């Protein structure tokens, strides 16, 4: 959505920007290749000007890669897609899109970016306190800008989303409680030698 706003500011006409979030109420029923194709037939302009297509959470659509490849071949277009890590690992995207893509990894804020968002100069006396906050909560943008009272709740939600969506479903793990314990155990033992036997013995306690 931010990129759409940027394109509009750059003078791109709105009917040449197609933004579809497949988790939204408007597009959540588009789950198949054919439905995706039909909707794009309605939305694509009928001229030779460049069209910008922004597809968010595209993994919700089965067969999306064939549609994206078809658009790339048939239209003067820029295509931006986002999706869950669980369904769109780098190696798989390379196969699905035949290597014709540029991947832009998105990371949490670095400490310098954290200071910038907070409006704190690097030579300010506030840096030490800022680092304490950064060390405690990390650099997820939604956490950084949140009120102190809900930071832990947001972090817990991010953790659960990663574990449940990106690990459990993809790996077919059935015991979510055990997996969460192993993750927390590993986090508590950073810098120490850990082996499977130690984890098993801890689980039995």
C-alpha positions, 0 to 999 in steps of 0.5 A: 500500500505504501508503494502504491502511494509512492507511485501515485505521488510519482504521477502514475495514474490510479487505473494503471496501479493494481493492488490486491491483498489476498487476505483482505475481505475484497479478494479473499475468495480469489484462491485459484488460478482461474479466479485470479485470471478472471479478476485481472481481466477486469482490472487490467487497462487496455492500452500500452502504458506500463501497469504496476501490479502489487500482489500481497500475500500471493501464496493464498492463490493456487497457481499464482506463478503461471499468472504472474509469468503470463503477465510478465510476458504479455504486458508492459508491467512491473510486478511486486509480490509479497508472501509468507516465508513458509510458502515462498522460500528463495529457492522455490521462487527461483523455480516458480518464476524461472529466475526472472525476479529480484528479491528484496529481503525485509529485515527488522530495524538495525540499531541505527535505523531504530535511533532514526525512527525514534528521532535520537541523535547517535551522540545523544545521552538518550542512546544508552536508554534506547539501546536497553529498549532495543536489546529488550524488544528488538527492531520489529517496526510494529513493536518499535512504534507501539506503546510500552504496554503492548510491546510484549503482546505484539512480540508474542503474536509475531512469535506465534505467527512464525512458529505456527505458520512458518514452521509447524505447517510447513514441517508438519509438526503436530506438537506445537507446545513441544516446539515452542519449548525447544525454541525457548530452550535454544534461546535460553542456551545461546552460546552453549553447546546443545545436543538432541540428548540434552533437549530430550532430557529437559523435555522429560523433566 
